[in-house]
Amino acid sequence: MLSSNILVGVESEIEIEFENPEEANIVLGSLKPEICGSPSDRTSVNINTYQSTLMISIEAKDNASFRASLNSYLRWIKLSSEILDLRKENPQSTN
């Protein structure tokens, strides 16, 4: 009989390149509450920056928790990037 959980012990490392190190650090800062505020016994997430690259490491016990974590972090990163773009378009609004 086939198991309903095909993937067991899923790991992935994702790198997202930003225009400069400041943007990568801003996005990292926006993700910190999510990293600290949502502990899970099924998923472990580690996020760092190196120069202008945001590095995300996800380890999950199963494919469902891996996919949920990946989708959540990608949505938060996309939102942060869109906010950075708005700031670039309207630099006077940050004063």
N, C-alpha and C positions, 0 to 999 in steps of 0.2 A: 504494500500500500504506500502511495506517495504521501510525503509530508506536505501539509498545507503551507509550510514555511520553507521555501526552497533555499533562500540564502540565510546562512547562519554565520554570525561573526563578520559583518561587513565593515570595511575600512576604506577611506578615500582621503586624498589630499588634493585640495583645489587651490589654485593660485589665480588671483585677480589683479591685474596691473592697472594702476591709476596714473594720472598725468604726472604727479609728483608725490614725494613722501608725506607732505602735509595732508593731502586728500586721503591717503591710505590711513594715516593716523586719526583723522577725523571720523572716518567710517569705523575704524576699530573702536574708538571711544563711544560711538553710538551703539555698538553691539555689546559693550561690556555689561549693561544691565540685563540683557538677555542671557548672556553666558552665566552670570552669577545668580540670576533670579529664577532660572528654570532647571533645577537639578533633576536628573533622571537616572534611574538605575539601569535603563536600557540603552542610553546614548551618552557618549562623552565627546565634547567639542572643545577644541583648542584653537585659538585664533591669535596670530602674531603678524607683525609687519616686518619686512626687510626692504629697506629703501622705499620704493613706491609700489611694492607688491604686498597684497593682503593674502596671507596663507591660512587656509582653513583645513583643519584635520578633524575628521569625523570618524568615530568608532562606534558601531552599533551592534547590539546583540541579534537583531533581525532586520529584514529588509523593510518592514513597515516603519519602524522607528528611524531607520537610516533615511528613508525617503521623506518622512515628516520633518526631520531636522534639516536636511539639505534644502527642501523647499522653503522652510521658514527663514533660514539664514540668507538664502538667495533673494527672497522678497525684501528682507530688511536691508540688505546691501543695495538692492535696486532702489529702494525708497531713499536711502541716504545719498546715493549718487544723484538721484533726481533733485533732491534738495540742494546739493552742491551746485548742480547745473543752474538752478534758479538763482542762487547766490551770485554766480558768475554773470548771469544776464542782468541782474539788478544790484550791482555792488553798493549803491548808495543806500539801499534799504537795510544794510547791516549796521549803519551808524546810529 
